Structure formats: structure tokens, C-alpha cells
Amino acid sequence: MALDSIGCTSNVVYIDRAKSKIYVANAGDSRCVMAKEGKAVEMSIDHKPESQTEIDRITKSGSVITEGRVDGNLNLTRSLGDLKYKHREHLTPEE
């Protein structure tokens, strides 16, 4: 397996105690959940090819979604790594 086809998902949580705020970022289908008063509160959204936002972003990049997978392979739309899917000359890094 080539190193450019290896990826992973992640969560990052930043707690700003001075402002009493919690910031959450995720890539892929790693979920962040917080307990509040005994109930689960979702803090992140999975990056899956069923979301219209993700469908639009993926098709703009020149890839296709086939049977729920990006280019018939990946079952999520964002990750760290998987570089072979990210070399698109016509897109900015943000895209």
C-alpha cells in the first residue's frame, strides 16, 4: 500500500476556561460527544458522502461518489492523509 493512500480521522477539543467556551473540530467520522445533565450532546458532524455539502465539495474537486464511497473507495469525505485524493491543481487548500 502506498503511503499517499493512508489516512485517519480525528477530533480536537479546545476548552477556553476564561471565556467558558468549548471549541470542537473533527475530520472524518470521528465523533465528539459531551455529557450534559446525564444526556449525550453531539459536538461534531460526520463527514460522510450523504451530506449535500460534502457531495458538492467532492464533485467540484473532480471526484465522484459511487455506492456511498468517494471514487468508489473512501466511505468518508474528510480525513488527515489520503493524499492521493487531495492533489488537485485547480483547487485552493481550503477547497
N, C-alpha and C positions, 0 to 999 in steps of 0.2 A: 504494500500500500504506500502510495506516495505521501510525503509529509504535507503537501498542499491540499490533501483531501481529508485531513483530520481536523475535527473541531470539537468544541464543548459548549455547554450552556453555563450561565452564571447568574447570581444575584449579588447586588451590592446594596448595603444599607448604611446610611449616614444619619446619626442622631445628633441634632443640634440642640443641646440642652439649654443654651441661652435663649433660644427662640421657641423652645418647646415644639420642635418640628422633627418629623422623620421623613427622610428622602429615600426613595427606593428606585433602583434601576435593575433591569433584567435583560438578558439576551437568551432567546430560545424559549424552551418550555420549562425552565426552572421557575418554580412558583415561590412567591413570598407571601406568607400569611401571618397575621398578627392576632393574638387573642385579646379580646376586649370584653370585659364583663362576662367571661365564660363563653363567648361566641367567636367564631373564626371570622376575621375581616380580611378579604383579599386585598393585597397590596400591589400586585403585578398582573399583567395580562400576557398570556402565552402568545408567542409569535408563531402562529400556525397559518398554513396556506388557505384556510377557510375564510379568513378576515378580508373584507374588501380592500382595506388599506394596504394589506400585505400583497394581495393579488395585484393591485395597481402598481406597487413598487417593484414586484418581481417581473411583471410583464414589461415594464418600462426598461428594466435592465437587459432585456433580451432573452430572458429565460421563460420557460413555460411550466405550468402546473399540470401534471398528468397523474390522475388517480390519487389526488391529495398529496402529491410529492413534487418538490421543486426539481425540474429537469428529470423527473421520474426516479429521483434518488432520495433527497432530503425530505423528512417529514416535518421540518420546521423551517421558518423563513429567516431567522437571525441566529447568529452564533459567533463565538470567538474562534478564529481559524477558518477552516474550509475555504482557503484562499483561492482555489481554482474557480470558485463561483463569484469571486469578487474582483477579478481583473477585467474591468470594463472601461475602456479608454474614454467613452462618451459620457461617463458619469463622474460627478464630484464625489469625494469621500463620504459626504453626508447622504448622498443618494444611494 
